[in-house]
Amino acid sequence: MEILKGLSKPELENFFLSIGEKKFRANQTIQGLYVDRYEKFDEFSIFSAGLKEKLKNVAEIPSLRLKEHLGSKDGTRKFIFEIEDGKDVETVWIESGDSSRNTICVSSQLGCTLSCAFCATGKLDFK
């Protein structure tokens, strides 16, 4: 399965050509994913029913679902997102005391090797 989110325009054009479609479908996909923010192929009203079914068999557009948002007294905010396979990833927003510099920690994988005390992701096995 090809993950369409994150592909460049030329990569999307090549993908559509590889499945027997015209490369202009890349522009339509970019519009749908990043402007209209579609999460499922069925939302692409510009695509025929046949193309939608074809895409469901060869590609995916996974997304995150906000599962939990927690805040603490010090201003730190934790966001837990569920990914398509049901596993969780975590993002933490850390505010500095004077708001001159804030930090965000985005888990880009399942588990982490840093084991920050405030982060549940660091307690998971790295995958």
Secondary structure as GFF3:
##gff-version 3
##sequence-region A 1 127
A	DSSP	beta_strand	2	3	.	.	.	ID=ss1
A	DSSP	alpha_helix	9	18	.	.	.	ID=ss2
A	DSSP	alpha_helix	25	30	.	.	.	ID=ss3
A	DSSP	pi_helix	31	35	.	.	.	ID=ss4
A	DSSP	three_ten_helix	41	43	.	.	.	ID=ss5
A	DSSP	alpha_helix	49	58	.	.	.	ID=ss6
A	DSSP	beta_strand	59	60	.	.	.	ID=ss7
A	DSSP	beta_strand	65	71	.	.	.	ID=ss8
A	DSSP	beta_strand	77	82	.	.	.	ID=ss9
A	DSSP	beta_strand	88	94	.	.	.	ID=ss10
A	DSSP	beta_strand	103	106	.	.	.	ID=ss11
A	DSSP	three_ten_helix	121	123	.	.	.	ID=ss12
###
